[in-house]
Amino acid sequence: MAKDIVGGTTGAVAATGFNIDLDQWAAEITADTVRWRTFSNLWKKSKNVAYQMQGSFQGTVQYDDPNTAPVPTNTGGTINEAAFEGVTLTLTAFTGCTYSGTANVVGSNLQRSADGRMTGSFRFEYDGQPSQTWDETP
C-alpha cells in the first residue's frame, strides 16, 4: 500500500554553499509553449517547446557552528557571487525520493524580525534536466 509523505519526515535540501535549517521546499516544472491557429480553424493549437524546473527553499538561519553561513563567501568574508551558479542541488521529499541536478540560485532573501527567528529563502532554477529518484519498493 502506498504511503503518504507528511510533515516531520526526512525532507531536506542539499545546496552546495547555502545553509539553513530547512522548513520547506517547493518546486515547479513549467513549459514554454508556442501557440498558433490556421485560418480555417478558430481553435488554437499549442506545442510545448522548452521545460524548466524551478522553485525555492526556506528555513532558519543558524550561527556559531562550522558551515552555517547562509550564503557562500570568499576568503575574507565577501559574498561569493560565482558560487550562485552551478550549485549541486538535491531536494529530498523522503528517503529515496529526490530531485537532483545542477542549479543556479537566482534569489536570496534573508529576514530578521526583532522578536523571532532569522529566516532565509532561496529561489533556484535547475540548469538543464534534473533527475527524479522515487522509491517504488513495496
N, C-alpha and C positions, 0 to 999 in steps of 0.2 A: 504494500500500500504506500502511495506517495506521502511524503512528509512535508509539512509547511515549514517555510523559513520564517522565523519570528524573531522579535527583539530578544536581546540577551544571548544570542548565539555567537558564532565566531566571525562575524563580519569585520572586515579590515580593509585598509588601503595601504599599499606599499608604493610610495612615490619617492624615488631617489632624491634625497636632499630636502624634502619637505616633511615637517614633523609636527603632528598634533595627536592628541588623544582622541581618536575618532568617535564622533557622534553619529554620523550618517554619510552615505554617499548616494549619488544619483547619476544615472547615465541614460542617454537617449541616442537612438540611431535615427538619423534623418537622411532623406534622399532629395537631391536636386532633380527637378523634372523639366522636361520640355513639353509644351502643350501646343497643339495645332488643330486645325479643322480643315476639311476640304470644302469647297464651295457648294458641293451637293449635299452636305450633311450639316445640320445645325448643332450637333453634339461634338464637343471637343474630344480629341484623343490625347493620351498622356503617356509618357515614357520616362521611367527613372533612368538617369544618366550618371549620377555620382552619389556615393554614400559616404557618411561620416558618423563616427560615434564620439559624442562629447558629453560633458557632464560636470559634476562638482563633488567635492568632499568637504566636510566641515567637522570641527572638533574643538577641544580645549587646548590652548597654548600652554606649554609647560616650561620650566626652567630648573636650574640647579642640578642638572644631570647631563652626562655626555649626550650629544646628538639630539638636543631638544629645541634648537633654534628653529623657528617656523619656516624660514626661507634660507636657501643656501647662501653662504658668504665666501668671499675671497679671504686669503691670508691678510690680516689687518682689519677684518670686520666689515668691509663694504659689501653690499648685496651683489651677488654674482649673477648678473642677468643672463649670461650664456648658459647657466645651469637650468634655466627655464625651458630650454629646448632639448629634445631627445631624451626626455625623462623615461626611465623604466617604470611603468605604471601597472600595478596589479590591483584589481578590485575583487575582493573576496566577499561573496554572499554567505557562504558556509564552507566548511572544509570540503574540498573537491569541486567547488562551484565558483569559478573565477572568470574574469575577463582580463586579458593581459596584452601588453604590447608597448610600443614606444609612443609617447605623447608629448605635447607641448603644454606647459602650464601657461594659460593666456590671461589669468587674472588672479590676484591675491587680495583678500580683504581681511584686515586684522581689526578686531573690535575689542575695546577695553571699557567696560562700564565701571562707574565709580563704586558700585556695591555688589558686583558679581564677578564671574569668571571672565578671563580674556579668551576670546574665541578667534578662530581663523577659518576662512572659507576660501577654497581654491577652485578655479574653473580650469578645465582641461579639454583638449581636443586630441584624440588619437591621431598620430601621423601615419596614415595608412590603415590597413585592415587589422583589427585586434583579433585575438584568439579567444574562443569560449571553451572552457572545460566545465562539464556538468556531470556530476555524479549520477549515473544511471543504474547503479547496482542495487538490487533489492535488499 
